[in-house]
Amino acid sequence: MTAEEVVATMHIGELADRSQLSLRTIRHYDEVGLLKPSGRTEGGFRLYTERDFTRLLLIRRMKPLGFTLEAMSRLLKVIDALEAAHPDQDVTEFRSELNGFIEEASRRRAKLEEQLGMADEFLALLRAR
């Protein structure tokens, strides 16, 4: 962690409050390697940065779309690779994979939108009785 990140860290409770996820969920994501804390206190408590919070929000947004933990992990690796790439580095493969995630997320969103429409129709039928 940089000196700035050390100053701007939060404990797991604050991360849970801000992300609206449970402590248990965040700990699980740590256990499976999806979201490792950026640091730990001398007492062993997890410390998270704003970058960690942003990553957690990305994970949280993937969950309702039905992405697996493995897919979430892969997307995070792609994003990390794109962020870490040097300007002269060929990132075509990573861009292509990111575009695949975008296409898949778009398909899943459309399906949810269709299901929401059906739910609205169902409610309208019930209310008309």
Accessible surface in RSA format (square Angstrom, percent):
REM  Atomic radii and reference values for relative SASA: ProtOr
REM  Chains: A
REM  Algorithm: Lee & Richards
REM  Probe-radius: 1.40
REM  Slices: 20
REM RES _ NUM      All-atoms   Total-Side   Main-Chain    Non-polar    All polar
REM                ABS   REL    ABS   REL    ABS   REL    ABS   REL    ABS   REL
RES MET A   1   100.14  51.9  21.16  14.0  78.99 188.1  29.00  24.7  71.15  94.3
RES THR A   2    83.03  59.1  74.97  76.0   8.06  19.2  80.31 107.9   2.72   4.1
RES ALA A   3    83.10  76.4  68.53 105.8  14.57  33.1  74.17 104.5   8.93  23.6
RES GLU A   4   143.91  82.6 136.03 102.9   7.88  18.8  56.39 109.1  87.52  71.5
RES GLU A   5    54.56  31.3  52.79  39.9   1.78   4.2  18.96  36.7  35.60  29.1
RES VAL A   6    80.48  53.0  73.63  66.7   6.85  16.5  73.63  64.0   6.85  18.6
RES VAL A   7   133.96  88.1 104.36  94.5  29.60  71.3 112.13  97.4  21.83  59.2
RES ALA A   8    55.92  51.4  41.21  63.6  14.71  33.5  51.92  73.1   4.00  10.6
RES THR A   9    35.10  25.0  11.07  11.2  24.03  57.3   0.15   0.2  34.96  52.8
RES MET A  10     6.89   3.6   4.27   2.8   2.62   6.2   6.89   5.9   0.00   0.0
RES HIS A  11    94.58  51.7  93.60  65.1   0.99   2.5  66.91  69.0  27.67  32.2
RES ILE A  12    23.85  13.6  23.74  17.7   0.11   0.3  23.74  17.1   0.11   0.3
RES GLY A  13    31.51  38.9   0.00   N/A  31.51  38.9  28.85  79.2   2.65   5.9
RES GLU A  14    87.79  50.4  79.76  60.3   8.03  19.1  29.97  58.0  57.82  47.2
RES LEU A  15     0.00   0.0   0.00   0.0   0.00   0.0   0.00   0.0   0.00   0.0
RES ALA A  16     9.53   8.8   7.54  11.6   1.99   4.5   7.88  11.1   1.65   4.4
RES ASP A  17   115.33  80.8  95.15  94.7  20.18  47.7  30.29  71.3  85.03  84.8
RES ARG A  18    94.12  39.5  69.43  35.4  24.69  58.8  37.34  51.0  56.78  34.4
RES SER A  19     0.00   0.0   0.00   0.0   0.00   0.0   0.00   0.0   0.00   0.0
RES GLN A  20   147.38  82.4 113.32  82.8  34.06  81.1  39.30  83.6 108.09  82.0
RES LEU A  21    30.54  17.0  21.30  15.2   9.24  23.2  25.61  18.0   4.93  13.3
RES SER A  22    59.74  50.5  44.85  59.9  14.88  34.3  49.84 106.1   9.90  13.9
RES LEU A  23    68.83  38.3  65.94  47.2   2.89   7.3  65.94  46.3   2.89   7.8
RES ARG A  24   200.18  84.0 196.12 100.0   4.06   9.7  69.25  94.6 130.93  79.3
RES THR A  25    31.20  22.2  27.33  27.7   3.87   9.2   7.95  10.7  23.25  35.1
RES ILE A  26     0.00   0.0   0.00   0.0   0.00   0.0   0.00   0.0   0.00   0.0
RES ARG A  27    92.30  38.8  92.30  47.0   0.00   0.0  26.92  36.8  65.38  39.6
RES HIS A  28    77.09  42.1  76.08  52.9   1.01   2.6  55.19  56.9  21.90  25.5
RES TYR A  29     5.73   2.7   5.73   3.3   0.00   0.0   4.26   3.2   1.47   1.8
RES ASP A  30     7.64   5.4   7.64   7.6   0.00   0.0   1.67   3.9   5.97   6.0
RES GLU A  31   132.24  75.9  96.35  72.9  35.88  85.4  41.82  80.9  90.42  73.8
RES VAL A  32    73.32  48.2  36.55  33.1  36.77  88.6  45.07  39.2  28.25  76.6
RES GLY A  33    41.34  51.0   0.00   N/A  41.34  51.0  16.88  46.3  24.47  54.8
RES LEU A  34     7.78   4.3   2.08   1.5   5.70  14.3   3.59   2.5   4.19  11.3
RES LEU A  35     2.22   1.2   1.12   0.8   1.10   2.8   2.22   1.6   0.00   0.0
RES LYS A  36   119.38  58.2 107.32  65.8  12.06  28.7  75.49  68.0  43.89  46.7
RES PRO A  37    22.23  16.2   6.76   6.2  15.46  56.2   6.76   5.6  15.46  96.1
RES SER A  38    45.99  38.9  16.81  22.4  29.18  67.2  12.94  27.5  33.06  46.3
RES GLY A  39    16.36  20.2   0.00   N/A  16.36  20.2  16.36  44.9   0.00   0.0
RES ARG A  40   125.25  52.6  97.08  49.5  28.17  67.1  43.96  60.1  81.29  49.3
RES THR A  41    41.37  29.4  28.55  28.9  12.82  30.5  34.27  46.0   7.10  10.7
RES GLU A  42   192.05 110.3 147.88 111.9  44.17 105.2  69.54 134.5 122.51 100.0
RES GLY A  43    64.51  79.5   0.00   N/A  64.51  79.5  32.48  89.1  32.03  71.7
RES GLY A  44    34.41  42.4   0.00   N/A  34.41  42.4  25.54  70.1   8.87  19.9
RES PHE A  45   137.47  68.8 134.19  83.1   3.27   8.5 137.42  83.3   0.04   0.1
RES ARG A  46    47.09  19.8  43.53  22.2   3.56   8.5   0.26   0.3  46.83  28.4
RES LEU A  47    21.42  11.9  21.42  15.3   0.00   0.0  21.42  15.0   0.00   0.0
RES TYR A  48     0.00   0.0   0.00   0.0   0.00   0.0   0.00   0.0   0.00   0.0
RES THR A  49     4.16   3.0   4.16   4.2   0.00   0.0   3.11   4.2   1.05   1.6
RES GLU A  50    84.69  48.6  83.22  63.0   1.47   3.5  54.83 106.1  29.86  24.4
RES ARG A  51   114.68  48.2 106.07  54.1   8.61  20.5  55.93  76.4  58.75  35.6
RES ASP A  52     6.44   4.5   6.44   6.4   0.00   0.0   0.00   0.0   6.44   6.4
RES PHE A  53    25.40  12.7  25.40  15.7   0.00   0.0  25.40  15.4   0.00   0.0
RES THR A  54    87.52  62.2  86.03  87.2   1.49   3.5  64.14  86.1  23.38  35.3
RES ARG A  55    38.04  16.0  36.69  18.7   1.35   3.2  13.24  18.1  24.80  15.0
RES LEU A  56     0.00   0.0   0.00   0.0   0.00   0.0   0.00   0.0   0.00   0.0
RES LEU A  57    45.73  25.5  45.73  32.7   0.00   0.0  45.73  32.1   0.00   0.0
RES LEU A  58    58.68  32.7  55.65  39.8   3.03   7.6  58.25  40.9   0.43   1.2
RES ILE A  59     0.00   0.0   0.00   0.0   0.00   0.0   0.00   0.0   0.00   0.0
RES ARG A  60    52.94  22.2  50.22  25.6   2.71   6.5  15.37  21.0  37.57  22.8
RES ARG A  61   133.15  55.9 127.06  64.8   6.09  14.5  58.24  79.6  74.91  45.4
RES MET A  62    10.55   5.5  10.28   6.8   0.27   0.7  10.21   8.7   0.34   0.5
RES LYS A  63   115.50  56.3 106.53  65.4   8.97  21.4  66.00  59.4  49.50  52.7
RES PRO A  64    90.64  66.1  63.54  57.9  27.10  98.5  76.27  63.0  14.37  89.3
RES LEU A  65    39.54  22.0  30.91  22.1   8.63  21.7  33.17  23.3   6.37  17.1
RES GLY A  66    50.90  62.8   0.00   N/A  50.90  62.8  33.84  92.9  17.05  38.2
RES PHE A  67    17.29   8.7   7.11   4.4  10.19  26.5   7.33   4.4   9.96  28.5
RES THR A  68    78.69  56.0  70.66  71.6   8.03  19.1  71.57  96.1   7.12  10.8
RES LEU A  69    60.09  33.5  55.38  39.6   4.71  11.8  55.66  39.1   4.42  11.9
RES GLU A  70   130.67  75.0 121.65  92.0   9.02  21.5  70.69 136.7  59.98  49.0
RES ALA A  71    25.59  23.5  19.10  29.5   6.49  14.8  24.79  34.9   0.80   2.1
RES MET A  72     3.71   1.9   3.71   2.5   0.00   0.0   3.71   3.2   0.00   0.0
RES SER A  73    31.26  26.4  29.76  39.7   1.50   3.5  16.52  35.2  14.74  20.7
RES ARG A  74    88.31  37.1  86.75  44.2   1.57   3.7  43.37  59.3  44.95  27.2
RES LEU A  75    12.82   7.1  12.82   9.2   0.00   0.0  12.82   9.0   0.00   0.0
RES LEU A  76     5.08   2.8   5.08   3.6   0.00   0.0   5.08   3.6   0.00   0.0
RES LYS A  77   121.27  59.2 116.18  71.3   5.09  12.1  66.59  59.9  54.68  58.2
RES VAL A  78     0.00   0.0   0.00   0.0   0.00   0.0   0.00   0.0   0.00   0.0
RES ILE A  79    39.73  22.6  39.29  29.3   0.45   1.1  39.71  28.6   0.02   0.1
RES ASP A  80    46.82  32.8  44.42  44.2   2.40   5.7  23.53  55.4  23.30  23.2
RES ALA A  81    25.46  23.4  14.26  22.0  11.20  25.5  23.34  32.9   2.12   5.6
RES LEU A  82    29.23  16.3  12.89   9.2  16.34  41.1  13.18   9.3  16.05  43.2
RES GLU A  83   116.89  67.1  81.02  61.3  35.87  85.4  48.09  93.0  68.80  56.2
RES ALA A  84    76.87  70.7  51.64  79.7  25.22  57.4  62.58  88.1  14.29  37.9
RES ALA A  85    26.84  24.7   5.79   8.9  21.04  47.9   6.98   9.8  19.85  52.6
RES HIS A  86   124.23  67.9 120.42  83.7   3.81   9.7  73.20  75.4  51.02  59.4
RES PRO A  87   144.57 105.4 102.64  93.6  41.93 152.4 116.51  96.2  28.06 174.4
RES ASP A  88   136.84  95.9  99.39  98.9  37.45  88.6  51.10 120.3  85.74  85.5
RES GLN A  89    82.86  46.3  64.98  47.5  17.89  42.6  29.26  62.3  53.60  40.7
RES ASP A  90   114.95  80.5  87.41  87.0  27.54  65.1  45.80 107.8  69.15  69.0
RES VAL A  91    32.62  21.5  31.08  28.1   1.55   3.7  31.24  27.1   1.39   3.8
RES THR A  92    93.69  66.6  88.57  89.8   5.12  12.2  70.46  94.6  23.23  35.1
RES GLU A  93   130.96  75.2 121.61  92.0   9.34  22.2  50.21  97.1  80.75  65.9
RES PHE A  94    50.03  25.0  50.03  31.0   0.00   0.0  50.03  30.3   0.00   0.0
RES ARG A  95   122.52  51.4 122.46  62.4   0.06   0.1  42.72  58.4  79.80  48.4
RES SER A  96    68.78  58.1  58.20  77.7  10.58  24.4  24.59  52.4  44.19  61.9
RES GLU A  97    51.30  29.5  42.33  32.0   8.98  21.4  30.63  59.2  20.68  16.9
RES LEU A  98    36.12  20.1  36.12  25.8   0.00   0.0  36.12  25.4   0.00   0.0
RES ASN A  99    75.19  51.9  74.66  72.1   0.53   1.3  16.39  39.4  58.80  56.8
RES GLY A 100    33.32  41.1   0.00   N/A  33.32  41.1  29.14  80.0   4.19   9.4
RES PHE A 101    29.54  14.8  26.03  16.1   3.52   9.2  27.90  16.9   1.65   4.7
RES ILE A 102    96.76  55.1  92.59  69.0   4.17  10.0  96.30  69.3   0.45   1.2
RES GLU A 103   100.65  57.8  96.28  72.8   4.36  10.4  32.30  62.5  68.35  55.8
RES GLU A 104    48.84  28.0  48.84  37.0   0.00   0.0  19.20  37.1  29.65  24.2
RES ALA A 105    28.78  26.5  27.87  43.0   0.91   2.1  28.19  39.7   0.59   1.6
RES SER A 106    64.08  54.1  54.48  72.7   9.59  22.1  34.35  73.1  29.73  41.7
RES ARG A 107   142.56  59.9 131.88  67.2  10.68  25.4  75.01 102.5  67.55  40.9
RES ARG A 108    69.72  29.3  65.82  33.6   3.90   9.3  22.83  31.2  46.88  28.4
RES ARG A 109   139.92  58.7 139.65  71.2   0.27   0.6  52.83  72.2  87.09  52.8
RES ALA A 110    55.98  51.5  49.69  76.7   6.29  14.3  50.95  71.7   5.03  13.3
RES LYS A 111   125.39  61.2 122.19  75.0   3.20   7.6  80.08  72.1  45.31  48.3
RES LEU A 112    74.49  41.5  71.53  51.2   2.95   7.4  71.79  50.4   2.70   7.3
RES GLU A 113   101.31  58.2  92.88  70.3   8.43  20.1  35.95  69.5  65.36  53.4
RES GLU A 114   103.91  59.7  90.98  68.8  12.93  30.8  39.70  76.8  64.21  52.4
RES GLN A 115    84.84  47.4  79.73  58.3   5.10  12.2  31.69  67.5  53.15  40.3
RES LEU A 116   113.44  63.2 109.53  78.4   3.91   9.8 112.80  79.2   0.65   1.7
RES GLY A 117    30.33  37.4   0.00   N/A  30.33  37.4  28.84  79.1   1.49   3.3
RES MET A 118   106.78  55.3 102.35  67.7   4.43  10.5  70.59  60.0  36.19  48.0
RES ALA A 119    45.52  41.9  39.06  60.3   6.46  14.7  44.90  63.2   0.62   1.6
RES ASP A 120    80.43  56.3  74.39  74.0   6.04  14.3  27.40  64.5  53.03  52.9
RES GLU A 121   117.10  67.2 112.58  85.2   4.52  10.8  41.82  80.9  75.28  61.5
RES PHE A 122   117.61  58.8 115.78  71.7   1.83   4.8 117.04  71.0   0.57   1.6
RES LEU A 123    72.72  40.5  72.72  52.0   0.00   0.0  72.72  51.1   0.00   0.0
RES ALA A 124    59.59  54.8  49.74  76.8   9.84  22.4  54.74  77.1   4.85  12.8
RES LEU A 125   116.24  64.7 113.78  81.4   2.46   6.2 114.44  80.4   1.80   4.8
RES LEU A 126    88.52  49.3  76.52  54.7  12.00  30.2  76.90  54.0  11.61  31.2
RES ARG A 127   181.53  76.2 149.02  76.0  32.51  77.4  67.31  92.0 114.22  69.2
RES ALA A 128    90.17  82.9  46.72  72.1  43.45  98.8  59.18  83.3  30.99  82.1
RES ARG A 129   229.80  96.5 162.88  83.0  66.92 159.3  83.19 113.7 146.62  88.9
END  Absolute sums over single chains surface
CHAIN  1 A     8988.5       7478.3       1510.3       5238.0       3750.5
END  Absolute sums over all chains
TOTAL          8988.5       7478.3       1510.3       5238.0       3750.5
